[in-house]
Amino acid sequence: MKNAISLLVAAVVIGLACPASAQPAEASQIWIVNASGGIFSWTGSNWRQMPGLAKDVGVGANGSVWVVGTDAVPGGYGIYQWNGSAWVKRPGGAVRIDVDPQGTPWVVSSLGNVFRWEGNAWRVMPGLARDIGIGGDGSVWIVGTDKVPGGYGIYRWSGSNWSRVDGGAVRIDVGPAGLPWVVNESGQIYHRQGAGWKLLAGRARDIGVGAAGSWVIGTNPVPGGYGIFRWIGAAWAAVPGGAVEISVGR
C-alpha cells in the first residue's frame, strides 16, 4: 500500500461474466487479492478493482473490510480499514487477517502473535498462529505453529484460550455456523462435520467461507494467480479471474 493505497487508484471493472451455476448468494461479499497485490470485490457478475494493494483481505458479516497492505512495518505489513471510498491506515503490522461479525479484525503478525482490535489499539491474545478464520457466529479458529501431519495444529478460541482440534492445515476459514473449512499442505480441502473432517474434491491454496458460499483459490495457474472456484454442493464451479487470497463475508 505505501503510496499506492493513498493514491486511490481509479476503480476498473473487469468484464468477466460468471456462469449462472457459480452466482453467489450475495454480491459484494467476496473480496480477492491477486498475484500483483490488486484488490477486487465481486459485483455479482464481474470483479471490480478497488484502490490500493494488499497481501491479505478479511471481510466481516456487517460488510467491514480490512486488508494487510504491502508496506513493510514491524510485525509484517501495514493494516488498513475500508471506509467505503478509501483505506484508512491503522496502527500495527500483520501478515494474515480476518474480521468477526461485528467488524472487529483479528490479525496474525510475522512472528505468529495473534491480536484483536479493540477500537483504537490491538490487544495481544494467547498463543501463536499461521492463519486465522472467523465464522458468522463469532467462532474464531487458527492454524497454529506446531507441526503435525497435514501442516500445523488446528485450534478453536474458547473465550480465554485455544482448544486443540484434531487434524492439520495451512489455511483456514469458518462458515456461518462456526464450522471450519481447511486446506492442508498437500492442497486437500476438508470441511468440519461434527467431530470429524470430510474430505472434498479438488485442491486449493486458500479458502473463504461465508453467507455467500464456500470459495477457494485453486492450484491451476491463470493470469492474476490461480483459478477461483465456488462450491455448488457436490463440486467446485469455476469463476473467471485469478487470485492468491480470498475472503467471504460471514
N, C-alpha and C positions, 0 to 999 in steps of 0.2 A: 504494500500500500504506500508507504513512504510518501512520495509526491503524487503517485498515480491516484490514490484514493481521494485525495483532496482536490484533484483537478476536475472531478465529476465528469468523467468521460461520457459523451452522449450515448444514450441507450440505442442499441441496434437490435432490430428484430431479425432473427434468423428464420428464413422461410422453410421450415421443416415440418411438414404435416405429420400428425401422429395417427396411426391406424386406429379405427374405432375400437378395436379389441383392447387397445392399450390406453384408452382415455382414463385419466384419473378421476376419482370421486370428487375431488375439489381442486380447482385451479389455484395457482399461486402458492400452493403448499409445498411444492417441490423446488429445491434450490440445488444447484450443482456448481462445482469448481472444475474447470478443465485443466489440461496439462500446462497451459500458459499462465494459469492463475486467474483466468477470466471467470467472472461470477455471472450466473444465469438463473432466472426464475422461469418456471413453466406457466404459460398463459392458458393452457388447456388445448392448444393446437400447435404451439411452437415455443422455442426458447427465446426469451428476451434478455439481452445483455444488460447487466447493471453496471454502475460505476465501479472503478477500483479493481484491485487484485487481492487474491486470498490464497491461503494454504488449506483452510478447512472452513466449514459453514455449519451452523446449527439453527434449527427453526423450532419455535415453541407452538403449542396449541393455540395460543392467543394471537399468533401471527408475528411475534417478535423474532427478528433475525439478527444473529451475531456472527461475526467471522473472525478467524485468525488471519491477520494480514500477511504481508511479505517483508515487512520492515523488521530486521533483526533487533531484538531488545533482550535484556536479561529475562530468562525464563522461556525464550523461544522467539515469538513474533508478536507484533502489536495486536491488541484486541479492539474490535470496533462493533458498534451497535447501529443498526439501520434505523433512521428516524422517519423514513418514508420518502426521502429525497436525497439523503446523503449519509455517509458513515461518520459517526461520532466516536472519536478515539476515547478509550477508557484506559485506566492505568493497568500495568501488569503485562505479562507476556505468557504465551501458551503455544502449544502445538496441536492440541485437539480441543474441541468444544461441542457442547450440546446445551439445549435450553429446555427448562421444565414448563409445565402447562401455564404457569403464571408469568412466564417470560424471564425467569431467573436463569442465567447461564452458569454452568459448571465447566471448568476447564482442567486440562492436564498440561503441566509445564514440561519443558525439555528435560527436567530432572525427574519427571514422573510424579511430582507432587500434584495433589488434587485440591482445587479451590472452588468455592461457591461465592457468587456475587451477592453482596448484602446491601445494595442500594448505592453505596459510594465507595466501597472497598471490598477487597477479597478476603474471605475467611478460609484459612487453611483447614482441610479436612484430614482425617487419619488416612494412613496407607499411601501406596504408590500405584500408579496405573500407566497403561499404554494407550488405552482408548476408553471412551465413556459414552453411554447411551441412556436416555431418559424417556419413559413412557408417558402416555396421555393421562395415566392415573397418578403420575408423580414418582413412580418407581425409578430408582437410579441404579444402574448396573455398570460395572467396569470390567475391562480386561486388565488383570494385574501385571506384575513384573516377574512372577515366579514361573520358570519354565516347566511346562508339562506337555504330554503328548497332544498335538494339535495346535500348540502355540504357547499361551500363557493362561494362568488360572482365571476363572470367571467368578465374580463376586457381586452380591446384591447389598445395597445400603439398607441397614436395619433401623436407621434413625440415630444411631450412635456409633456404629462401626460397620465393617464389611463382613458379610457371611459368605463363606465359600460354597460354591455350587460345582457339581461335577462337570468335567469337560475342559477343553482348551480352545482358545481362539486368538485371533489377532485384531478383528474388528467386531463391533457390537452395536446394535440399536435395539430399541424396545417398542413394542406395539402398544396400542391404546389401552389394552387390558393389563399391561405390566409384564407381558411375556417377551423375553428377549429372542432376537434372531442374531446369529453369529456367522462369521466367516473364519475358517481355521487357516493354518499356514499353508495348507495344500489347496486353498481356494474353495473347499467344500462349504456348503451353506446348510446351516441347521436352524430349526425352529424349536423353541422350548415348548413342550406339551406335557402338562402335569409334572411328573417327577423325572422326565427323561427328555431326550433330544430326538427330533425327527429329521432325518437327512432328506434334503430336497435335491431335485435335479439341478445340474448346471454347476458353474464355477464363477467366483466373484472376487473382486478386490476390495470393495466397500459395500455397505448396505445402509438403507434408510427405510424406516418403518413408521407409519402413522395413519391418521384418518384417511389419507389419500392413497393408502395401499402400501405394499411392500415393494421396494425398488432396489436394484443392485447395479453397481458398476461391474461389468463383466471382465473377462480376460482377453477378449479379442481386440487387438489394436485397431483403432479408427482415428480419423482426424479429430483432434481435441483430447485424445487419451484412449479410452476403452469404451466399448459398447454400453448402452444404457438399456436396462430391461425392467419390466414390471411383472409381478406375479399375478396370474389370472386364474388361480385356483388349482391348476394341475401342471402348469408350465410357465416359462418366462416368455413374455411377448416383447419383442424388440421395439424400442422407441428411437427415432432418429437422433443423431447427435453423439458426442463423445465427451467423457469427463473422467476425473480421477477421484472425486469426492462427491458425496450426495447427502442431503438431509431432507426429511419429510415431516411436515407439520403433524403434531400429535393428535 
